[in-house]
């Protein structure tokens, strides 16, 4: 599988995963679903996360991950699948609140976002069950516990 992940961080206060980590998580989400892919990941702080969430979703405050699927013109076939924006401080606070390692939560949100980029969603119960099942399976293959259970503990 040919996957190209470009990472930029506008989050000065924390440590975002490196391109290798994001690439591993994205590749796991894409295995069997895409032969090649390009994705950009932007890690932001709370202020930028809140501004983007308001602008693109009409919701106040920062969210953990925003997915922007590529909108290529008809006839253009590139491996570009889109962009992810992940809010670093939200990842850290959610991981602590959910008793997960920060690494496991970064992995989960990356897998979740990549699945959104290739067309998966969770707008209704049936879609949510499919997407959550995929996420749980992919994360297990990566060595992480089920992100939807209450008992996480250390990985």
Secondary structure by P-SEA (a helix, b strand, c coil): cbbbbbbbbcccccccccaaaaaaaaaaaaccccccbbbbbbbbcaaaaaaaaaacccccccccbbbbcccccccccccccbbbbbbaaaaaaaaaaacccaaaaaaaaaaaaaaaaaccccccaaaaaaaaaaaaaaaaaaccccccccccccc
